[in-house]
């Protein structure tokens, strides 16, 4: 029974770690792409 609980806890940990990593990559990608695009749009808006 302890082996089953250990495997279940490991599987839950792996799933949560995967979800957390995906969210971190999504936020990093949004920052890497979004901030320069926002700054470019801000510059073009000031020039207009």
N, C-alpha and C positions, 0 to 999 in steps of 0.2 A: 504494500500500500504506500509506503514511503517513497518507493521508486516512482510510482504513478504520479504522486503529488509533485515530486521533484521534476519530472518530465513536463507536467502541466505548467508548473511555475516557469520553467525554462522556455516553453513555447509562448506563454503570455509575455514574458520578458522580451523575447525576440520580436514578437509582433509590435509591442509598444515601442521598442527601439527603432524598428523600421518606420513606423508612423512618425516618430519624432524626427528621424533623419530626413524623411521626405518633406516635412513641414519646414525644417531648417533650410534645406536646399531651395524650396519654393520662396521663402522669405529672402534668402541671399540673392536668388535670381531676380526677384522683384526689385531689390535694392540696386543691384548692378545695372539692370536695364532701366528701371524707373527714374532713378535720380538723375542720370545724364540726360534722359529725354525731357524730364521736367525742367532742367536748367536750360536746355536748348530752346524749349518752348518759351521759357521766361525771357530769354534774350531776344527771340524773334518778336515776342509780344511788346517788348520795350522799343524795338526798332520800328514797329508799325505805328 
